[in-house]
Amino acid sequence: MTTHLRDRKIAFIGAGSIAEALIKGMCSTGVAKAERIYVVNRSRRERLEFLARTYGVHGAALDHALDGADVVVLCPKPADMAQALADSARFSSPDALYVSVAAGCSIGWIEGALARVWRGLPRGAEGAAPPRVARTMPNTSCAVLESATGYAMGQNCTWQDTEMVHEMFGAVGTAYALDEEQMNAVTGLSGSGPAYVYYLVESLTQAGVAAGLDEDTAAALVVQTLVGAAAMLRFSAQSPTVLRERVTSPGGTTMAGIGALQELGFADSVREAVLRATRRAQEMGDELSRAPRDAHDAHDTQDPQDAR
Ligand SMILES: NC(=O)c1ccc[n+]([C@@H]2O[C@H](COP(=O)([O-])OP(=O)(O)OC[C@H]3O[C@@H](n4cnc5c(N)ncnc54)[C@H](OP(=O)(O)O)[C@@H]3O)[C@@H](O)[C@H]2O)c1
């Protein structure tokens, strides 16, 4: 096992579902030590107590969590990121690696937000190394250590940073290094992907009921069908097209069912879902770039992208 993260102090800003899934994965696989993980949120004290009780991590105040942190994992909702960055940058070291999981927030925007706060601190910009930022997009299957995660590293990151990010997300599934230009597409495909699959499962279950099954039986059959098909995709070394064609006999039942999906535009619907979610990730990033900056940097006129 590589050990880039194991002895590092890791601060989580945000204690929601993605933060918990990452903490669970990193602790259960031994990639990180629970006693070196500090978690901060905005207001829900009981949530921090739960995480501390369940995983052995520290629920902490912002200054305590960030003091000497080697890695800062940014897990607020995108709309809360500006405030979380402004608050965190006052206490965090420019020597830390910043890992964002937020949809739509570009590396340049995060670098700019950190750099602006650091410039206003007594140590000044000259004393600060350029921000090292990774942008990642896991999905909620982190919770069962089966996330498909895409990540992109900022221009100031080192190869050790890349290894730490790969290790972190490898602990909760499979991680893929990509260019930042691809991250909105990752958001639209695999970031939102579990919800598409859950919707498919809901629709199949309702269809099973319409076809004459009781709901519990239909739901159980659908879930096991999904698990079996996923195992075939993973282990059979055949493409989905070959697997589909093999079970679609001319004139048979599956062909009748696939025919209905084709007539009703299944592939077009799925394509539009992914493209629309991808566009929404782009829009969220654009909205952040246009939003007024916080009190810490109101005097500053630098564009967020300038820090890249
Ligand atoms: N859920 C997904 O499927 C998914 C998948 C991939 C990526 N993501 C990304 O992951 C991020 C978090 O999603 P989530 O589902 O985990 O959200 P969540 O459950 O709503 O958690 C958000 C957390 O951020 C905290 N927070 C908000 N503002 C803060 C601030 N200024 N300082 C410190 N903490 C602050 C909240 O604290 P309080 O509870 O105290 O307000 C809460 O603990 C989002 O940016 C999302 O784009 C989510």
The ligand as an SDF file (V2000), in Angstrom:
LIG
                    3D

 48 52  0  0  0  0  0  0  0  0999 V2000
  -24.0610   14.0860   -3.0860 N   0  0  0  0  0  0  0  0  0  0  0  0
  -23.5910   13.7610   -4.3040 C   0  0  0  0  0  0  0  0  0  0  0  0
  -24.1210   12.9370   -5.0350 O   0  0  0  0  0  0  0  0  0  0  0  0
  -22.3200   14.3880   -4.7820 C   0  0  0  0  0  0  0  0  0  0  0  0
  -21.5490   13.7300   -5.7320 C   0  0  0  0  0  0  0  0  0  0  0  0
  -20.3490   14.3070   -6.1190 C   0  0  0  0  0  0  0  0  0  0  0  0
  -19.9600   15.5360   -5.5910 C   0  0  0  0  0  0  0  0  0  0  0  0
  -20.7770   16.1590   -4.7130 N   0  0  0  0  0  0  0  0  0  0  0  0
  -20.3620   17.4610   -4.2090 C   0  0  0  0  0  0  0  0  0  0  0  0
  -20.0820   17.3160   -2.8430 O   0  0  0  0  0  0  0  0  0  0  0  0
  -20.3570   18.5290   -2.1700 C   0  0  0  0  0  0  0  0  0  0  0  0
  -21.0840   18.2090   -0.8860 C   0  0  0  0  0  0  0  0  0  0  0  0
  -22.2600   17.4760   -1.1950 O   0  0  0  0  0  0  0  0  0  0  0  0
  -23.0300   16.7150   -0.0310 P   0  0  0  0  0  0  0  0  0  0  0  0
  -24.1110   15.9560   -0.6940 O   0  0  0  0  0  0  0  0  0  0  0  0
  -22.0650   16.0110    0.8550 O   0  0  0  0  0  0  0  0  0  0  0  0
  -23.6560   18.0080    0.7330 O   0  0  0  0  0  0  0  0  0  0  0  0
  -24.2880   18.1120    2.1940 P   0  0  0  0  0  0  0  0  0  0  0  0
  -24.6450   16.7520    2.6900 O   0  0  0  0  0  0  0  0  0  0  0  0
  -25.3370   19.1670    2.1160 O   0  0  0  0  0  0  0  0  0  0  0  0
  -23.0700   18.6680    3.0860 O   0  0  0  0  0  0  0  0  0  0  0  0
  -22.5660   19.9650    2.9560 C   0  0  0  0  0  0  0  0  0  0  0  0
  -21.7110   20.2490    4.1750 C   0  0  0  0  0  0  0  0  0  0  0  0
  -21.0470   21.4970    4.0250 O   0  0  0  0  0  0  0  0  0  0  0  0
  -21.1130   22.1950    5.2590 C   0  0  0  0  0  0  0  0  0  0  0  0
  -20.8960   23.6150    5.0370 N   0  0  0  0  0  0  0  0  0  0  0  0
  -21.6410   24.5000    4.3490 C   0  0  0  0  0  0  0  0  0  0  0  0
  -21.0810   25.7260    4.3790 N   0  0  0  0  0  0  0  0  0  0  0  0
  -19.9540   25.6090    5.1190 C   0  0  0  0  0  0  0  0  0  0  0  0
  -18.9620   26.5440    5.5330 C   0  0  0  0  0  0  0  0  0  0  0  0
  -18.9940   27.8330    5.1870 N   0  0  0  0  0  0  0  0  0  0  0  0
  -17.9380   26.0760    6.2920 N   0  0  0  0  0  0  0  0  0  0  0  0
  -17.8740   24.7790    6.6590 C   0  0  0  0  0  0  0  0  0  0  0  0
  -18.7970   23.8560    6.2990 N   0  0  0  0  0  0  0  0  0  0  0  0
  -19.8300   24.2800    5.5380 C   0  0  0  0  0  0  0  0  0  0  0  0
  -22.4760   21.8510    5.7990 C   0  0  0  0  0  0  0  0  0  0  0  0
  -22.5550   22.1540    7.1940 O   0  0  0  0  0  0  0  0  0  0  0  0
  -23.9740   22.2850    7.9620 P   0  0  0  0  0  0  0  0  0  0  0  0
  -24.6800   20.9760    7.7920 O   0  0  0  0  0  0  0  0  0  0  0  0
  -23.5790   22.5580    9.3780 O   0  0  0  0  0  0  0  0  0  0  0  0
  -24.6900   23.4240    7.2830 O   0  0  0  0  0  0  0  0  0  0  0  0
  -22.4930   20.3460    5.4950 C   0  0  0  0  0  0  0  0  0  0  0  0
  -21.7930   19.6440    6.4920 O   0  0  0  0  0  0  0  0  0  0  0  0
  -21.1450   19.4110   -3.1410 C   0  0  0  0  0  0  0  0  0  0  0  0
  -20.3270   20.4740   -3.5650 O   0  0  0  0  0  0  0  0  0  0  0  0
  -21.4590   18.5000   -4.3120 C   0  0  0  0  0  0  0  0  0  0  0  0
  -21.3730   19.1890   -5.5550 O   0  0  0  0  0  0  0  0  0  0  0  0
  -21.9230   15.6110   -4.2600 C   0  0  0  0  0  0  0  0  0  0  0  0
  1  2  1  0
  2  3  2  0
  2  4  1  0
  4  5  1  0
  4 48  2  0
  5  6  2  0
  6  7  1  0
  7  8  2  0
  8  9  1  0
  8 48  1  0
  9 10  1  0
  9 46  1  0
 10 11  1  0
 11 12  1  0
 11 44  1  0
 12 13  1  0
 13 14  1  0
 14 15  2  0
 14 16  1  0
 14 17  1  0
 17 18  1  0
 18 19  2  0
 18 20  1  0
 18 21  1  0
 21 22  1  0
 22 23  1  0
 23 24  1  0
 23 42  1  0
 24 25  1  0
 25 26  1  0
 25 36  1  0
 26 27  1  0
 26 35  1  0
 27 28  2  0
 28 29  1  0
 29 30  1  0
 29 35  2  0
 30 31  1  0
 30 32  2  0
 32 33  1  0
 33 34  2  0
 34 35  1  0
 36 37  1  0
 36 42  1  0
 37 38  1  0
 38 39  2  0
 38 40  1  0
 38 41  1  0
 42 43  1  0
 44 45  1  0
 44 46  1  0
 46 47  1  0
M  CHG  2   8   1  16  -1
M  END
$$$$
